[in-house]
Amino acid sequence: MPLTYADYLQIDKLLALQKPRSEPPEHDEMLFIVIHQVYELWFKLLLHELDKVKADFSNADLYGAIHTFKRARTVLKTLVGQLDILETMTPMSFSSFRDRLETASGFQSYQFRELEFALGYKRADMDFAALYGDKTTGHSNVMRRLRERSVIDHFYDFLEKNGAEIPALLKARDITHSNVASESIQRELLRIYRNQPDIAILFELMTDFDEGLQEWRYRHVKAVERTIGSKRGTGGSPGVEFLKRSLFVPVFPDLWAIRHEL
């Protein structure tokens, strides 16, 4: 039998993954499950694209990086748009099945943690074994991302290949810690902005991506706050107050620090 659309995309398996737990069934639980499963698929694609960006940067592939950041930014716009659908669920609707989540929480999304780490927003002080369970896929993936060079580290490779001087301390830094702004890097970015307009296009796309990620964080916080208010998250997770800590924290701080000088 020739390969079919359903076989190629494994549609039967995909459609069997939505398993509401409420009894009797609560209508909006299906929406909740589908939205979050789709988010995880988009996170998987973003990780795939950011791994390509790393290679593009280290290979000094300017146009490859430009193309990939354009795609990643468009994915972020889609993530924000999906929140409009989720917000059609009222707090009362969510409360009708919330207890069925038991100890499960979006705080446990290991792919989103991987995404943060891949971008250089790292949290080495978290108890990952307690959060994901020891010797699980989530735990091993998050630990690998924690110990890997982030997009910003590969960005330094790209800058260096384009004539920038990267401070030795930045090259030798502890990569399990978050990115920090650097005045030396900012001076090099300004020089490139003024003399290499093709690379300036990349810098603007990176800033656009960063803004898109901050927009998603904000919309996500407001969606959670709208649904559960000041309650703790499911499974006792920190809830809205924890999410607010990462609001307006850029992953490419040097690109934001120089805006007033452009």
C-alpha positions in Angstrom: 0.0 0.0 0.0 1.4 3.5 -0.9 2.3 5.9 1.9 -0.7 8.0 2.9 -1.0 11.3 4.6 -2.3 9.7 7.7 0.6 7.2 7.8 3.3 9.8 7.1 2.1 12.1 9.9 1.0 9.2 12.2 -2.4 10.8 12.5 -4.0 7.9 14.3 -1.4 8.0 17.1 -1.6 11.8 17.3 -5.4 11.9 17.7 -5.2 9.2 20.4 -3.0 11.3 22.6 -5.9 13.5 24.0 -7.2 11.7 27.1 -9.4 13.9 29.3 -9.5 12.7 32.9 -12.7 14.4 34.2 -15.7 12.2 34.9 -18.3 13.1 33.9 -16.5 14.8 31.0 -15.9 18.6 31.3 -16.2 20.2 27.9 -13.2 22.6 28.1 -10.7 19.9 29.2 -10.2 18.9 25.6 -9.3 22.5 24.7 -6.8 22.7 27.6 -5.1 19.4 26.5 -4.9 20.3 22.8 -3.6 23.8 23.4 -0.8 22.5 25.6 0.1 19.6 23.4 0.4 22.0 20.4 2.6 24.3 22.5 5.0 21.4 23.2 5.2 20.7 19.4 6.0 24.4 18.8 8.6 24.2 21.5 10.1 21.2 19.8 10.3 23.1 16.5 11.9 26.2 18.2 14.6 24.0 19.8 15.2 22.5 16.4 15.6 25.9 14.8 17.8 27.3 17.6 20.2 24.3 17.2 20.4 25.4 13.5 21.1 29.0 14.6 24.0 27.8 16.7 25.5 26.0 13.8 24.8 29.0 11.5 26.6 31.3 13.9 29.7 29.1 14.4 29.9 28.6 10.6 29.5 32.4 10.0 26.4 31.7 7.9 24.7 35.1 8.0 21.9 34.4 5.6 21.1 31.0 7.3 20.8 32.7 10.6 18.6 35.5 9.2 16.3 32.9 7.7 16.0 30.9 10.8 15.4 33.8 13.1 12.6 35.0 10.8 11.0 31.5 11.1 11.5 31.4 14.9 9.9 34.9 15.3 6.9 33.8 13.3 6.5 30.7 15.5 6.5 33.1 18.6 3.7 35.1 17.0 1.7 31.9 16.6 2.3 31.0 20.3 0.9 34.4 21.3 -2.1 33.9 19.1 -2.9 30.6 20.7 -3.5 32.3 24.0 -6.5 34.0 22.5 -8.0 30.6 22.1 -7.1 29.5 25.6 -8.6 32.6 27.1 -12.0 31.6 25.8 -12.0 29.2 28.8 -13.4 30.9 31.9 -11.9 30.4 35.4 -15.1 28.4 36.3 -14.5 26.1 33.4 -10.9 25.5 34.4 -11.9 24.9 38.0 -14.3 22.2 36.9 -11.5 19.9 36.0 -8.4 21.5 37.6 -8.2 18.9 40.3 -7.7 16.2 37.6 -4.3 17.6 36.9 -3.2 16.5 40.3 0.5 17.2 40.6 0.9 18.1 36.9 1.9 21.7 36.0 3.1 23.7 33.1 6.0 24.6 35.3 7.2 21.1 34.6 7.5 21.7 30.8 11.0 20.5 30.3 11.0 21.7 26.7 10.3 25.2 27.7 13.2 25.0 30.2 15.4 23.7 27.4 14.3 26.6 25.3 15.3 29.1 28.0 18.7 27.3 28.5 19.3 27.2 24.8 18.9 31.0 24.7 21.2 31.4 27.6 18.6 32.2 30.3 19.9 29.5 32.7 18.8 28.5 36.2 21.5 26.2 37.6 20.1 26.6 41.2 16.8 24.7 40.4 16.3 21.2 41.7 15.9 19.4 38.4 15.7 15.9 39.8 12.8 16.9 42.0 11.1 18.8 39.2 11.4 16.2 36.5 12.3 13.0 38.3 15.7 11.5 38.2 16.8 9.5 35.1 13.9 10.8 33.0 14.0 12.2 29.5 13.1 15.6 30.9 15.9 15.6 33.4 18.6 14.4 31.0 17.5 16.9 28.3 17.5 19.9 30.6 20.9 19.0 32.2 22.4 18.6 28.7 21.1 22.1 27.7 22.3 23.5 31.0 25.9 22.3 30.2 25.8 23.2 26.5 26.9 26.5 25.0 23.9 28.7 24.4 22.9 30.6 21.3 24.7 33.7 22.7 28.0 31.7 23.0 27.7 30.7 19.4 26.8 34.3 18.6 30.2 35.3 20.0 31.8 32.9 17.5 29.9 34.7 14.7 31.0 38.2 15.9 34.6 37.0 16.2 34.5 35.7 12.6 33.3 39.1 11.5 36.2 41.0 13.1 34.9 41.6 16.6 37.1 41.2 19.7 35.5 39.0 22.2 36.9 39.3 25.8 38.7 36.3 27.0 36.6 36.2 30.2 33.4 35.8 28.1 34.9 32.9 26.2 35.9 31.2 29.4 32.8 32.0 31.4 30.8 29.4 33.3 28.2 28.4 30.7 25.8 27.0 33.3 25.1 30.7 34.3 22.9 33.1 32.4 24.1 35.5 29.8 25.1 39.0 31.1 25.5 42.3 29.3 29.0 43.3 28.3 30.1 46.8 27.4 32.9 45.4 25.3 30.4 43.4 23.2 28.1 46.5 22.9 31.0 48.5 21.4 31.6 45.8 18.8 27.9 45.6 18.0 27.7 49.4 17.4 30.7 49.2 15.1 29.2 46.4 13.1 25.8 48.2 13.0 27.5 51.2 11.5 29.7 49.5 9.0 28.1 46.2 8.0 24.4 46.8 7.2 23.8 43.1 6.1 24.7 42.0 9.6 22.6 44.8 11.1 19.6 43.1 9.5 20.4 40.0 11.6 20.8 42.1 14.8 17.3 43.6 14.2 15.8 40.1 13.7 17.4 38.9 16.9 15.9 41.9 18.7 12.6 41.2 17.1 12.8 37.6 18.3 13.7 38.7 21.8 10.8 41.1 21.9 8.5 38.3 20.7 9.6 36.0 23.5 9.0 38.8 26.1 5.5 39.4 24.5 4.7 35.7 24.9 5.9 35.7 28.5 3.7 38.7 29.3 0.6 37.2 27.6 1.2 33.9 29.3 1.4 35.5 32.7 -1.8 37.5 32.1 -3.6 34.3 30.8 -2.6 32.4 34.0 -3.5 35.4 36.2 -6.9 35.7 34.4 -7.6 32.0 35.0 -6.4 31.3 38.5 -5.6 34.8 40.0 -3.2 34.7 42.9 -3.7 31.0 43.6 -0.7 28.7 43.5 -0.3 26.7 40.3 -1.4 23.1 40.0 0.8 20.6 41.9 1.8 23.5 44.2 3.9 25.2 41.6 4.7 28.9 42.3 2.1 30.3 39.9 1.9 33.9 38.7 4.5 35.4 41.0 7.2 33.1 39.7 6.3 33.8 36.1 6.5 37.5 36.7 10.2 37.3 37.6 11.1 36.6 34.0 9.0 39.4 32.5 11.0 41.9 30.4 14.3 40.0 31.0 15.9 40.0 27.5 18.0 37.1 26.3 20.1 39.4 24.1 20.7 42.2 26.6 23.6 43.8 24.6 21.3 44.4 21.6 18.9 46.3 23.9 21.6 48.2 25.7 22.7 50.1 22.5 19.3 51.1 21.2 19.8 54.7 22.3 23.1 55.0 20.4 21.8 53.8 17.0 
